[in-house]
Amino acid sequence: MGKRAARRRNRPQQPNTNVHELFDEKNADWHPLGEPEQKGQRDQSYRRNIRPKSENQAALMDAIDNFNLVMALGPAGTGKTYIAVSKAVEALDNGDIARIVLARPAVEAGENIGFLPGDVEAKMAPYLRPLYDALNDRLGAKRLKTYISDGTIEIAPIGYMRGRTLNNAFVVIDEAQNCTYGQLKMLVTRLGWNSTMILTGDPDQTDLLPEMSGLSEMSDRLRNVDDIACVQLRDKDIVRHPLVASMLTVL
């Protein structure tokens, strides 16, 4: 074996014609993800702007651009949460705000699953799953994990919000129909300078006792206040399966 290895070392090296053609000058821009003009296409898909699919969705997006406090009310599947989260990501990417604050009441949909292990983030994760899904779609898993780790995206339990002032932030309060009037009053008064707050919810689909939900009363009181927008989405704005709209008309 030693003599054979020595003969290999002394043998003149021949160019490997099976490989070098992939990396010659005419192929210098080759990239495993595709042609040069397609580089970054995967990341780019997370940064594209969304487009409304109905007039009321367009009205909601316009309200978010022009008002600091917006209430987005409507049935399930109308895109309230997705639009709010997408506009939050857009504002963050544009440098308009420094952080995103997400809050959602920890209320089960008719089923008590008991105490959850872990820190606050782990305990809130099941309740915030819809928000995480929208963020993951807009940012990608890697950016989302980085933003949560460094505090750019903050998970804020409603019970810990009292006394705070949310400056330079985009705040999304999801499933607001599961908040009491007192909780909503506390939340809307957290709004600070250079901040936008979106409350999303369906007053007709609360997991609290009907008399406990404060969203309807809050919207009635605030809809006529200057510089506050209240956008009502309808069954025709539902973007889930067409059966969802049909079912909601009779349920």
C-alpha positions, 0 to 999 in steps of 0.5 A: 500500500505504501508503494501504491500511495507513493506512485499516486503522489508522483503521478502528474495531476490531471484537471478534473473536467467533470467538475470545473465546468460548473464553476468556470467564468460563464457559470460564476454566478451560479447559485443553489437557489436558482438563477442570479435574478432569483437570489433571495426570492425565499426571503423576499416573499416574507417582505411583500406587502399585502393587498385587500380582498374587499372594500372593508379590508381596504378601509381597515388598511387605510385606517391603520395608516391614518389613525393611531387607534383602530378598532377592527370588528367583524366575524371570524375569517375576515382577516382582522388579525392578519391585516393588523400583524402584517401592518405591524411588520410593515411599520417595523421594516420601514423603521416607523416603530421600534417594536411590536407588542402582542396581547391576547386574553388567556381565555379558553374557548369553552374548555379549561386546559388547566395550568401550563408549564414554563415562563410567561412566553411559554404559557401564552404561546397557545393563546397567541398561536394565531398571531405567531402564524401570521408573524411567521408568514410575514417574517419567516421563522428565523427572523421571528425567533430573533425578534422575540429573543431580542425584544423587538417583538414582545408578548405582553399578557393583559394582566401585566399591562397596567401602568405601562406607556407604550411609546414607539410601538405597534400594539395588537390586541387580539380577540378583544371580545374576551376582555372586560370593559375595565380591561379594554379601558386599561389597554387603550389608555396605554397608548404612547407617543409615535404608537399605533394600537389595533383592537380586533375582535368579534362582539358576537363570538365571545368566550365570556358571559355576554354581559362580561364582554366589554368590546361592544360598549367600548366600540359604541363609546369610541366610534364617534371620538375624533382621531379614532377609527372603528371599521366594521367588517361583514360576512362578505369580507370572509376570506376563509372557505365560502362555507364559513360565511354561509354558516355564520349567517344561520348560526 
